Amino acid sequence: MSASRRRFLISSSAALAGLAMRPLSGLGRPLPSPLLVERAAYTMGSIVTFKAYCFDTDRCDRAIDDAIREMKQIDKIMSVFDNESQLSRVNRHAAESGVEVDGRIIEHRDYWNPATFDRQVKI
């Protein structure tokens, strides 16, 4: 085998080995740490704290905003302290007639004591 052919085979083998090992080159580097996004909001008669660990803080902010918005919506529908909430209307009028309510109230009725909730609510 000629010297130039041997040199070519050695260099091309080394190049192929280098390309094959390239996906493994990042194994020694530490992964980036996720960032903590934390926010508090007042809802449901309490201060609720949300904590999310993420690499994309904008995405975490949107998720926390969605969670706060949903909790406030549930509080508006199901609060026993707000006389205008749907649950308060059920408590006031269900014995007299059907009361139209949000489907989320029906979804959660199984968690309540059946003696305290009139199951003849119209959806």
N, CA, C and O atoms as a MOPAC input file, in Angstrom:
PM7 MOZYME 1SCF
protein

 N      0.86100 1    -1.16700 1     0.00000 1
 C      0.00000 1     0.00000 1     0.00000 1
 C      0.90500 1     1.22500 1     0.00000 1
 O      1.87600 1     1.30000 1     0.75200 1
 N      0.57200 1     2.16300 1    -0.84100 1
 C      1.41900 1     3.35000 1    -0.95000 1
 C      1.20500 1     4.26100 1     0.25900 1
 O      0.18300 1     4.20100 1     0.94400 1
 N      2.20700 1     5.10300 1     0.49100 1
 C      2.15700 1     6.01300 1     1.65200 1
 C      1.01700 1     7.00600 1     1.51200 1
 O      0.37100 1     7.34300 1     2.50500 1
 N      0.75500 1     7.48200 1     0.29900 1
 C     -0.32100 1     8.46300 1     0.12900 1
 C     -1.69800 1     7.81700 1     0.34400 1
 O     -2.61100 1     8.43700 1     0.89000 1
 N     -1.82400 1     6.56600 1    -0.09500 1
 C     -3.09500 1     5.87200 1     0.13100 1
 C     -3.30000 1     5.59900 1     1.61800 1
 O     -4.40900 1     5.76300 1     2.12700 1
 N     -2.24500 1     5.18600 1     2.32000 1
 C     -2.32400 1     4.94200 1     3.75800 1
 C     -2.68900 1     6.23000 1     4.48600 1
 O     -3.54000 1     6.22800 1     5.37500 1
 N     -2.04700 1     7.32200 1     4.10900 1
 C     -2.33700 1     8.62100 1     4.73100 1
 C     -3.79300 1     9.01300 1     4.50000 1
 O     -4.45600 1     9.50800 1     5.41000 1
 N     -4.29100 1     8.79200 1     3.28300 1
 C     -5.69100 1     9.10500 1     2.95000 1
 C     -6.64100 1     8.26400 1     3.80600 1
 O     -7.59500 1     8.80800 1     4.36200 1
 N     -6.41200 1     6.97900 1     3.92400 1
 C     -7.27200 1     6.09700 1     4.70300 1
 C     -7.26500 1     6.47700 1     6.17900 1
 O     -8.30900 1     6.47100 1     6.83000 1
 N     -6.09100 1     6.80700 1     6.70500 1
 C     -6.00200 1     7.20600 1     8.11500 1
 C     -6.74000 1     8.51900 1     8.35600 1
 O     -7.50100 1     8.64200 1     9.31600 1
 N     -6.51300 1     9.49800 1     7.48300 1
 C     -7.16000 1    10.80200 1     7.68800 1
 C     -8.66600 1    10.70400 1     7.48300 1
 O     -9.42600 1    11.32300 1     8.22600 1
 N     -9.11800 1     9.92800 1     6.47500 1
 C    -10.56300 1     9.81200 1     6.28100 1
 C    -11.20300 1     8.99600 1     7.40800 1
 O    -12.33800 1     9.28700 1     7.78400 1
 N    -10.52600 1     7.99400 1     7.95800 1
 C    -11.05400 1     7.24600 1     9.10600 1
 C    -11.17700 1     8.14500 1    10.31600 1
 O    -12.16300 1     8.08000 1    11.05000 1
 N    -10.17400 1     8.98600 1    10.52400 1
 C    -10.21700 1     9.92500 1    11.65500 1
 C    -11.35700 1    10.92400 1    11.48600 1
 O    -12.03500 1    11.26800 1    12.45400 1
 N    -11.56700 1    11.38900 1    10.25400 1
 C    -12.64700 1    12.34400 1     9.99500 1
 C    -14.00300 1    11.68900 1    10.24000 1
 O    -14.87600 1    12.30200 1    10.85500 1
 N    -14.19500 1    10.46700 1     9.77800 1
 C    -15.45400 1     9.76100 1     9.99700 1
 C    -15.69700 1     9.48300 1    11.48000 1
 O    -16.82400 1     9.60300 1    11.96200 1
 N    -14.64600 1     9.11400 1    12.19600 1
 C    -14.77400 1     8.88300 1    13.63600 1
 C    -15.16100 1    10.17800 1    14.34200 1
 O    -15.98400 1    10.17300 1    15.25700 1
 N    -14.56100 1    11.28900 1    13.90900 1
 C    -14.89500 1    12.59100 1    14.49700 1
 C    -16.35000 1    12.95900 1    14.25300 1
 O    -17.02400 1    13.45500 1    15.15600 1
 N    -16.84400 1    12.72000 1    13.03400 1
 C    -18.25000 1    13.00500 1    12.72100 1
 C    -19.19600 1    12.10200 1    13.51200 1
 O    -20.25600 1    12.54100 1    13.95900 1
 N    -18.80700 1    10.84700 1    13.68100 1
 C    -19.63900 1     9.91600 1    14.43500 1
 C    -19.71300 1    10.30100 1    15.91000 1
 O    -20.73100 1    10.05900 1    16.55800 1
 N    -18.66100 1    10.89000 1    16.44200 1
 C    -18.61800 1    11.25900 1    17.86600 1
 C    -19.21700 1    12.64100 1    18.12200 1
 O    -19.43600 1    13.00800 1    19.27700 1
 N    -19.48400 1    13.40800 1    17.07600 1
 C    -19.97900 1    14.77900 1    17.25800 1
 C    -21.24800 1    14.85800 1    18.11900 1
 O    -21.32000 1    15.74000 1    18.97500 1
 N    -22.25900 1    13.97900 1    17.94000 1
 C    -23.44300 1    14.07700 1    18.80700 1
 C    -23.13400 1    13.88900 1    20.28400 1
 O    -23.90000 1    14.34700 1    21.13200 1
 N    -22.06300 1    13.24700 1    20.60300 1
 C    -21.69900 1    13.01000 1    21.99600 1
 C    -20.84700 1    14.13400 1    22.57600 1
 O    -20.50400 1    14.10900 1    23.75800 1
 N    -20.50000 1    15.13100 1    21.74000 1
 C    -19.56600 1    16.16800 1    22.19300 1
 C    -20.12800 1    17.04100 1    23.31200 1
 O    -19.35200 1    17.61800 1    24.07300 1
 N    -21.45800 1    17.15700 1    23.43700 1
 C    -22.04200 1    18.00800 1    24.46900 1
 C    -22.27300 1    17.30900 1    25.79300 1
 O    -22.78300 1    17.92600 1    26.72800 1
 N    -21.91600 1    16.05000 1    25.89800 1
 C    -22.18800 1    15.30200 1    27.12000 1
 C    -21.44200 1    15.83400 1    28.33300 1
 O    -21.93200 1    15.70500 1    29.45500 1
 N    -20.30600 1    16.41100 1    28.14700 1
 C    -19.52200 1    16.90800 1    29.27400 1
 C    -19.98900 1    18.25500 1    29.78200 1
 O    -19.63800 1    18.66100 1    30.89000 1
 N    -20.78200 1    18.95400 1    28.97500 1
 C    -21.25300 1    20.28800 1    29.36700 1
 C    -22.49600 1    20.17900 1    30.24600 1
 O    -23.35600 1    19.33400 1    29.99600 1
 N    -22.60000 1    21.02100 1    31.27000 1
 C    -23.80800 1    20.97800 1    32.10700 1
 C    -25.00600 1    21.53700 1    31.33900 1
 O    -24.86300 1    22.45100 1    30.52700 1
 N    -26.17100 1    20.98400 1    31.60200 1
 C    -27.39800 1    21.50100 1    30.99900 1
 C    -27.74500 1    22.83900 1    31.63900 1
 O    -27.44900 1    23.06000 1    32.81300 1
 N    -28.37100 1    23.73300 1    30.87600 1
 C    -28.77500 1    25.00300 1    31.48500 1
 C    -29.83800 1    24.74900 1    32.55500 1
 O    -30.67500 1    23.85700 1    32.41800 1
 N    -29.78900 1    25.53500 1    33.59800 1
 C    -30.76200 1    25.39800 1    34.68700 1
 C    -32.04600 1    26.11600 1    34.31400 1
 O    -32.00000 1    27.20600 1    33.74300 1
 N    -33.19200 1    25.52300 1    34.62700 1
 C    -34.45200 1    26.22600 1    34.37400 1
 C    -34.57500 1    27.43100 1    35.30400 1
 O    -34.03300 1    27.44300 1    36.41000 1
 N    -35.29100 1    28.43000 1    34.83400 1
 C    -35.49700 1    29.65500 1    35.61200 1
 C    -36.79800 1    29.54000 1    36.41100 1
 O    -37.76100 1    28.91500 1    35.96700 1
 N    -36.80600 1    30.14000 1    37.56800 1
 C    -37.99600 1    30.15000 1    38.41400 1
 C    -38.82000 1    31.39000 1    38.09100 1
 O    -38.31900 1    32.51300 1    38.14000 1
 N    -40.08200 1    31.17200 1    37.76300 1
 C    -41.03300 1    32.26100 1    37.57600 1
 C    -42.05300 1    32.12200 1    38.69100 1
 O    -42.68300 1    31.07400 1    38.83600 1
 N    -42.21400 1    33.16600 1    39.47300 1
 C    -43.08500 1    33.10800 1    40.65400 1
 C    -44.00400 1    34.31700 1    40.66500 1
 O    -43.58400 1    35.43900 1    40.38600 1
 N    -45.27000 1    34.06700 1    40.99400 1
 C    -46.22700 1    35.16100 1    41.06500 1
 C    -47.30000 1    34.82700 1    42.08800 1
 O    -47.61700 1    33.65600 1    42.29600 1
 N    -47.85300 1    35.83100 1    42.72000 1
 C    -48.92800 1    35.64600 1    43.68200 1
 C    -50.14800 1    36.42500 1    43.20800 1
 O    -50.02600 1    37.45400 1    42.54200 1
 N    -51.32700 1    35.91700 1    43.56300 1
 C    -52.57400 1    36.58600 1    43.20900 1
 C    -53.57200 1    36.33800 1    44.32800 1
 O    -53.49400 1    35.33300 1    45.03500 1
 N    -54.50900 1    37.26200 1    44.48000 1
 C    -55.56400 1    37.09600 1    45.46800 1
 C    -56.78600 1    36.53600 1    44.76100 1
 O    -57.32900 1    37.17300 1    43.85900 1
 N    -57.21500 1    35.36500 1    45.15700 1
 C    -58.42600 1    34.75700 1    44.62100 1
 C    -58.92200 1    33.69700 1    45.59200 1
 O    -58.15100 1    33.15000 1    46.38000 1
 N    -60.18700 1    33.42100 1    45.52700 1
 C    -60.82000 1    32.42200 1    46.38700 1
 C    -60.59900 1    32.71200 1    47.86800 1
 O    -60.46200 1    31.79500 1    48.67700 1
 N    -60.56700 1    33.98200 1    48.20800 1
 C    -60.42700 1    34.38100 1    49.60000 1
 C    -59.04300 1    34.15000 1    50.17000 1
 O    -58.88200 1    34.10400 1    51.38900 1
 N    -58.04200 1    34.00200 1    49.31900 1
 C    -56.70400 1    33.69500 1    49.79500 1
 C    -55.66300 1    34.21700 1    48.81300 1
 O    -55.96500 1    34.50800 1    47.65600 1
 N    -54.44700 1    34.32700 1    49.29500 1
 C    -53.34100 1    34.64800 1    48.39900 1
 C    -52.78500 1    33.32800 1    47.88100 1
 O    -52.38000 1    32.46500 1    48.65900 1
 N    -52.77100 1    33.18200 1    46.56900 1
 C    -52.32000 1    31.96300 1    45.92300 1
 C    -50.97800 1    32.25900 1    45.26000 1
 O    -50.84600 1    33.23900 1    44.52700 1
 N    -49.98700 1    31.41200 1    45.51700 1
 C    -48.66200 1    31.59500 1    44.92800 1
 C    -48.42700 1    30.53800 1    43.87200 1
 O    -48.63000 1    29.34800 1    44.11100 1
 N    -48.00100 1    30.97500 1    42.70900 1
 C    -47.67900 1    30.08100 1    41.60200 1
 C    -46.17600 1    30.09100 1    41.39700 1
 O    -45.55600 1    31.15400 1    41.37900 1
 N    -45.59100 1    28.91900 1    41.24500 1
 C    -44.16900 1    28.78200 1    40.93900 1
 C    -44.03700 1    27.85700 1    39.74200 1
 O    -44.64300 1    26.78600 1    39.70500 1
 N    -43.24800 1    28.27300 1    38.76900 1
 C    -43.01800 1    27.44100 1    37.59100 1
 C    -41.54100 1    27.51800 1    37.23100 1
 O    -40.94900 1    28.59700 1    37.22200 1
 N    -40.96200 1    26.38200 1    36.94000 1
 C    -39.58200 1    26.30800 1    36.48000 1
 C    -39.60600 1    26.05600 1    34.98100 1
 O    -40.25900 1    25.12500 1    34.50900 1
 N    -38.88900 1    26.89200 1    34.23600 1
 C    -38.93900 1    26.74100 1    32.78400 1
 C    -37.70900 1    27.36500 1    32.13900 1
 O    -36.94900 1    28.09900 1    32.77000 1
 N    -37.54700 1    27.04900 1    30.87500 1
 C    -36.47300 1    27.64200 1    30.08700 1
 C    -36.97900 1    28.85600 1    29.31900 1
 O    -36.18900 1    29.71500 1    28.93000 1
 N    -38.28100 1    28.93400 1    29.09800 1
 C    -38.90500 1    30.03100 1    28.35700 1
 C    -39.82900 1    30.78800 1    29.31700 1
 O    -40.95800 1    30.36300 1    29.56300 1
 N    -39.34900 1    31.89500 1    29.85100 1
 C    -40.11700 1    32.61800 1    30.88000 1
 C    -41.42200 1    33.19200 1    30.32500 1
 O    -42.40200 1    33.30700 1    31.06200 1
 N    -41.45300 1    33.55200 1    29.04500 1
 C    -42.70300 1    34.05300 1    28.46400 1
 C    -43.78100 1    32.97200 1    28.48100 1
 O    -44.94900 1    33.25000 1    28.75100 1
 N    -43.38100 1    31.75400 1    28.19300 1
 C    -44.33000 1    30.64000 1    28.21200 1
 C    -44.84400 1    30.39400 1    29.62600 1
 O    -46.03500 1    30.15000 1    29.82000 1
 N    -43.95800 1    30.45700 1    30.60800 1
 C    -44.37700 1    30.29400 1    32.00900 1
 C    -45.31000 1    31.41400 1    32.42900 1
 O    -46.30500 1    31.16600 1    33.11100 1
 N    -45.00500 1    32.64800 1    32.03100 1
 C    -45.87800 1    33.77200 1    32.36600 1
 C    -47.28400 1    33.56600 1    31.79700 1
 O    -48.27700 1    33.82300 1    32.47700 1
 N    -47.36100 1    33.10200 1    30.55400 1
 C    -48.67500 1    32.85100 1    29.94900 1
 C    -49.41800 1    31.74300 1    30.69500 1
 O    -50.62400 1    31.84200 1    30.91800 1
 N    -48.69800 1    30.69500 1    31.07900 1
 C    -49.33600 1    29.58800 1    31.80600 1
 C    -49.84600 1    30.05500 1    33.16700 1
 O    -50.94500 1    29.68400 1    33.57900 1
 N    -49.05800 1    30.86300 1    33.86000 1
 C    -49.48900 1    31.38200 1    35.16300 1
 C    -50.67600 1    32.31600 1    34.98400 1
 O    -51.62100 1    32.26600 1    35.77100 1
 N    -50.64400 1    33.17400 1    33.95300 1
 C    -51.78100 1    34.06400 1    33.67200 1
 C    -53.04700 1    33.24800 1    33.42600 1
 O    -54.11700 1    33.58800 1    33.93000 1
 N    -52.92200 1    32.17300 1    32.65300 1
 C    -54.08400 1    31.31600 1    32.37600 1
 C    -54.61000 1    30.67400 1    33.65500 1
 O    -55.82200 1    30.59700 1    33.85500 1
 N    -53.71700 1    30.21700 1    34.51700 1
 C    -54.12700 1    29.57900 1    35.77000 1
 C    -54.83700 1    30.57900 1    36.68900 1
 O    -55.85600 1    30.25400 1    37.29800 1
 N    -54.29600 1    31.78200 1    36.78300 1
 C    -54.92400 1    32.81500 1    37.62200 1
 C    -56.29400 1    33.17400 1    37.06200 1
 O    -57.26200 1    33.29600 1    37.81300 1
 N    -56.37900 1    33.34300 1    35.75400 1
 C    -57.64200 1    33.69600 1    35.11700 1
 C    -58.69600 1    32.60500 1    35.38100 1
 O    -59.84700 1    32.91500 1    35.68900 1
 N    -58.30000 1    31.33400 1    35.25900 1
 C    -59.24100 1    30.22800 1    35.48700 1
 C    -59.68100 1    30.17800 1    36.95200 1
 O    -60.86000 1    29.96600 1    37.23400 1
 N    -58.75600 1    30.36800 1    37.87500 1
 C    -59.12300 1    30.35500 1    39.30200 1
 C    -60.08700 1    31.48800 1    39.63700 1
 O    -61.02900 1    31.29300 1    40.40500 1
 N    -59.86000 1    32.66300 1    39.07000 1
 C    -60.75800 1    33.79700 1    39.32200 1
 C    -62.13700 1    33.53700 1    38.71900 1
 O    -63.15500 1    33.92000 1    39.29600 1
 N    -62.16400 1    32.88600 1    37.56000 1
 C    -63.43500 1    32.55300 1    36.93100 1
 C    -64.21100 1    31.53800 1    37.77800 1
 O    -65.41600 1    31.68500 1    37.97800 1
 N    -63.52200 1    30.51900 1    38.26900 1
 C    -64.16200 1    29.52600 1    39.14300 1
 C    -64.65500 1    30.19500 1    40.42700 1
 O    -65.74600 1    29.88500 1    40.90500 1
 N    -63.86200 1    31.10600 1    40.98400 1
 C    -64.26900 1    31.82800 1    42.18500 1
 C    -65.52600 1    32.65100 1    41.91300 1
 O    -66.42900 1    32.70700 1    42.74800 1
 N    -65.58200 1    33.28200 1    40.75600 1
 C    -66.74500 1    34.09800 1    40.40000 1
 C    -68.00200 1    33.22700 1    40.27700 1
 O    -69.09700 1    33.65400 1    40.64200 1
 N    -67.83700 1    32.02600 1    39.77100 1
 C    -68.97500 1    31.12300 1    39.57700 1
 C    -69.38700 1    30.44700 1    40.87900 1
 O    -70.57800 1    30.29900 1    41.15100 1
 N    -68.40900 1    30.03700 1    41.68700 1
 C    -68.70300 1    29.14000 1    42.81300 1
 C    -68.52800 1    29.75000 1    44.20400 1
 O    -68.61100 1    29.02800 1    45.19700 1
 N    -68.29400 1    31.02900 1    44.29800 1
 C    -68.07000 1    31.63900 1    45.60500 1
 C    -69.34100 1    31.62900 1    46.45300 1
 O    -70.41800 1    32.00000 1    45.98600 1
 N    -69.19700 1    31.20700 1    47.68400 1
 C    -70.33100 1    31.28100 1    48.60900 1
 C    -70.37400 1    32.64000 1    49.30900 1
 O    -71.32000 1    32.93500 1    50.03900 1
 N    -69.36000 1    33.45600 1    49.08900 1
 C    -69.29300 1    34.77900 1    49.72200 1
 C    -69.83300 1    35.88000 1    48.81000 1
 O    -70.08100 1    36.99500 1    49.26600 1
 N    -70.01600 1    35.57300 1    47.52300 1
 C    -70.53600 1    36.53600 1    46.55500 1
 C    -72.00100 1    36.20100 1    46.28500 1
 O    -72.30900 1    35.14400 1    45.73500 1
 N    -72.89700 1    37.09600 1    46.67100 1
 C    -74.33200 1    36.84600 1    46.50100 1
 C    -74.74600 1    36.72000 1    45.04100 1
 O    -75.81500 1    36.18300 1    44.75200 1
 N    -73.92800 1    37.20000 1    44.12200 1
 C    -74.25200 1    37.13300 1    42.70200 1
 C    -73.64100 1    35.92100 1    42.00600 1
 O    -73.86800 1    35.72900 1    40.81200 1
 N    -72.87500 1    35.10200 1    42.71700 1
 C    -72.28000 1    33.92600 1    42.08000 1
 C    -73.37100 1    32.91900 1    41.73700 1
 O    -74.44500 1    32.92000 1    42.33800 1
 N    -73.08300 1    32.06400 1    40.76700 1
 C    -74.07500 1    31.06700 1    40.37500 1
 C    -74.38300 1    30.10400 1    41.51300 1
 O    -75.53000 1    29.69200 1    41.68800 1
 N    -73.38000 1    29.74800 1    42.27600 1
 C    -73.60900 1    28.84100 1    43.39100 1
 C    -74.51800 1    29.48600 1    44.44400 1
 O    -75.36700 1    28.80800 1    45.02100 1
 N    -74.35200 1    30.76900 1    44.69400 1
 C    -75.24100 1    31.46200 1    45.63900 1
 C    -76.67400 1    31.49200 1    45.10300 1
 O    -77.63100 1    31.34500 1    45.86200 1
 N    -76.81200 1    31.68400 1    43.78700 1
 C    -78.15600 1    31.65800 1    43.19200 1
 C    -78.78700 1    30.27600 1    43.34100 1
 O    -79.98100 1    30.16400 1    43.62000 1
 N    -77.98400 1    29.21700 1    43.15400 1
 C    -78.49800 1    27.85900 1    43.34700 1
 C    -78.96300 1    27.70000 1    44.78900 1
 O    -80.05500 1    27.18900 1    45.03900 1
 N    -78.15000 1    28.13000 1    45.72100 1
 C    -78.51000 1    28.00100 1    47.13400 1
 C    -79.78500 1    28.77800 1    47.47200 1
 O    -80.56700 1    28.34800 1    48.32000 1
 N    -79.99500 1    29.91500 1    46.81500 1
 C    -81.17000 1    30.74100 1    47.08800 1
 C    -82.43400 1    30.22700 1    46.40900 1
 O    -83.51000 1    30.25300 1    47.00600 1
 N    -82.31600 1    29.75700 1    45.15800 1
 C    -83.51700 1    29.52000 1    44.35300 1
 C    -83.77000 1    28.07300 1    43.94600 1
 O    -84.84100 1    27.78500 1    43.41200 1
 N    -82.85400 1    27.16700 1    44.16700 1
 C    -83.02000 1    25.80100 1    43.65400 1
 C    -84.22400 1    25.08800 1    44.24600 1
 O    -84.81100 1    24.23100 1    43.58500 1
 N    -84.60500 1    25.41700 1    45.46900 1
 C    -85.77300 1    24.76400 1    46.07800 1
 C    -87.06900 1    25.22000 1    45.40100 1
 O    -88.07000 1    24.50300 1    45.41400 1
 N    -87.04100 1    26.43000 1    44.80600 1
 C    -88.24500 1    26.98500 1    44.18100 1
 C    -88.36600 1    26.59100 1    42.71400 1
 O    -89.45600 1    26.27800 1    42.23500 1
 N    -87.23400 1    26.60800 1    42.00200 1
 C    -87.26400 1    26.33100 1    40.56000 1
 C    -85.85900 1    25.95200 1    40.09500 1
 O    -84.88700 1    26.08000 1    40.84000 1
 N    -85.77300 1    25.49000 1    38.86300 1
 C    -84.47000 1    25.15100 1    38.29000 1
 C    -83.61500 1    26.39300 1    38.11100 1
 O    -84.13300 1    27.47600 1    37.84000 1
 N    -82.33400 1    26.24100 1    38.26000 1
 C    -81.40300 1    27.35200 1    38.10900 1
 C    -80.37400 1    26.96100 1    37.06100 1
 O    -79.74000 1    25.91100 1    37.16800 1
 N    -80.20900 1    27.79000 1    36.06500 1
 C    -79.22700 1    27.51400 1    35.02800 1
 C    -77.83500 1    27.89200 1    35.53200 1
 O    -77.62400 1    29.00000 1    36.02500 1
 N    -76.88600 1    26.95600 1    35.40200 1
 C    -75.52700 1    27.19300 1    35.90300 1
 C    -74.48100 1    26.75600 1    34.88800 1
 O    -74.77300 1    26.02700 1    33.94000 1
 N    -73.28200 1    27.21000 1    35.10500 1
 C    -72.12100 1    26.81000 1    34.31600 1
 C    -71.85700 1    25.32200 1    34.51600 1
 O    -72.03600 1    24.80800 1    35.62000 1
 N    -71.44000 1    24.63200 1    33.48000 1
 C    -71.19400 1    23.19800 1    33.55400 1
 C    -70.13100 1    22.80300 1    34.55600 1
 O    -70.11500 1    21.66600 1    35.02700 1
 N    -69.23400 1    23.73600 1    34.89100 1
 C    -68.18100 1    23.40400 1    35.86000 1
 C    -68.74700 1    23.15500 1    37.25100 1
 O    -68.15700 1    22.41300 1    38.03600 1
 N    -69.87500 1    23.76200 1    37.56000 1
 C    -70.50300 1    23.48100 1    38.85400 1
 C    -70.96500 1    22.02200 1    38.87600 1
 O    -70.78600 1    21.32200 1    39.87300 1
 N    -71.54700 1    21.58300 1    37.79500 1
 C    -72.01300 1    20.19400 1    37.71300 1
 C    -70.83200 1    19.23300 1    37.76300 1
 O    -70.91800 1    18.18400 1    38.40200 1
 N    -69.73400 1    19.57400 1    37.10100 1
 C    -68.54600 1    18.71800 1    37.11700 1
 C    -68.05600 1    18.46300 1    38.53100 1
 O    -67.57100 1    17.37200 1    38.83000 1
 N    -68.17500 1    19.44900 1    39.39800 1
 C    -67.62900 1    19.35500 1    40.74800 1
 C    -68.65000 1    18.91700 1    41.79400 1
 O    -68.31400 1    18.80600 1    42.97300 1
 N    -69.85600 1    18.67400 1    41.39100 1
 C    -70.88200 1    18.35000 1    42.39000 1
 C    -70.59600 1    17.05400 1    43.12700 1
 O    -71.02700 1    16.89700 1    44.26900 1
 N    -69.89100 1    16.13000 1    42.51600 1
 C    -69.61500 1    14.85800 1    43.17800 1
 C    -68.68300 1    15.01400 1    44.37500 1
 O    -68.58900 1    14.11300 1    45.20800 1
 N    -68.00200 1    16.13500 1    44.46400 1
 C    -67.11000 1    16.36800 1    45.59900 1
 C    -67.85800 1    16.95300 1    46.79000 1
 O    -67.31800 1    17.02400 1    47.89400 1
 N    -69.08500 1    17.36600 1    46.57000 1
 C    -69.85800 1    17.99000 1    47.62900 1
 C    -70.71400 1    16.95600 1    48.33500 1
 O    -70.98000 1    15.87600 1    47.80900 1
 N    -71.13000 1    17.30300 1    49.51000 1
 C    -72.04700 1    16.46400 1    50.25600 1
 C    -73.41200 1    16.51100 1    49.56400 1
 O    -73.96500 1    17.59600 1    49.38300 1
 N    -73.96100 1    15.36800 1    49.17700 1
 C    -75.24400 1    15.37300 1    48.47000 1
 C    -76.37400 1    16.03000 1    49.26300 1
 O    -77.33800 1    16.52200 1    48.67600 1
 N    -76.26300 1    16.04000 1    50.56100 1
 C    -77.31600 1    16.64800 1    51.37700 1
 C    -77.33300 1    18.17100 1    51.24500 1
 O    -78.35000 1    18.80500 1    51.53000 1
 N    -76.21800 1    18.76100 1    50.81700 1
 C    -76.15100 1    20.21300 1    50.73400 1
 C    -76.30300 1    20.74300 1    49.31900 1
 O    -76.22700 1    21.95100 1    49.09600 1
 N    -76.51800 1    19.84600 1    48.35600 1
 C    -76.59300 1    20.29900 1    46.96500 1
 C    -77.79400 1    19.64500 1    46.28900 1
 O    -77.91100 1    18.42000 1    46.28200 1
 N    -78.67000 1    20.44400 1    45.73200 1
 C    -79.84400 1    19.95000 1    45.02900 1
 C    -79.40000 1    19.48900 1    43.64000 1
 O    -78.98800 1    20.30600 1    42.81600 1
 N    -79.48300 1    18.19200 1    43.38300 1
 C    -79.00800 1    17.64000 1    42.11000 1
 C    -79.99300 1    17.89100 1    40.96100 1
 O    -79.73600 1    17.43700 1    39.84600 1
 N    -81.07100 1    18.57200 1    41.18000 1
 C    -82.03600 1    18.84400 1    40.12500 1
 C    -81.76600 1    20.19600 1    39.48900 1
 O    -82.69800 1    20.94300 1    39.19100 1
 N    -80.52600 1    20.50600 1    39.28600 1
 C    -80.13500 1    21.76500 1    38.66700 1
 C    -80.19400 1    21.60700 1    37.15800 1
 O    -79.72900 1    20.59800 1    36.62700 1
 N    -80.75600 1    22.58000 1    36.45700 1
 C    -80.80300 1    22.55000 1    35.00400 1
 C    -79.50500 1    23.11600 1    34.44500 1
 O    -78.95800 1    24.10000 1    34.94500 1
 N    -79.03300 1    22.45800 1    33.39000 1
 C    -77.82700 1    22.97300 1    32.71600 1
 C    -78.25800 1    23.72800 1    31.48300 1
 O    -77.41500 1    24.25200 1    30.75500 1

